């Protein structure tokens, strides 16, 4: 199975700040990488697919980048509604596997 | 608008069975692979099962293989998860998700608690 290592586990940032979350795969996943946002008590919502494509309706302050085994999610100009947990997921190979998550809080 | 609505969760004793359902609307259900993903309390996400468009192919992780069965009824735009021989570690919120590669739309989830 492909292991997904996500960092940091938690993050505290101020409104308007730029935040970056990293995800490393145990082998090359050829951009088969998605990012999800999960707000407390809600289901996950797709943000980014194919490592850098924005899902329908997702604000442009979210962006994804990376290749090979290293990927990142960047949130520009942090808003209060961005407080959530974020998960990466590889879908290059079965079984699909998720990172452990990053909990983003406001400072 | 894509909508996925799960039902059938609840409290069940270890070793017993439970069947989850997911009603889909807002898209052509028969054109998409579908999946179940679960999340144990305060934990991360774990993929549980995937089914092809026709239902002829199914995929499971080792943790549920032989105990869980995913199925679909394209005429009813419905997805199912039959869970047998339930264990305490199956306690989680179960989400139905559309899977065109990634999981692009998710239901609100249904809680399954396995406890005596």
Interface residues (C-beta under 8 A of the other chain):
Chain A: X32 X34 X36 X42 X43 X44 X45 X46 X49 X55 X87 X89 X91 X94 X95 X96 X97 X98 X99 X100 X101
Chain B: X44 X45 X46 X47 X59 X61 X95 X101 X102 X103 X104 X105 X106 X107 X108 X109
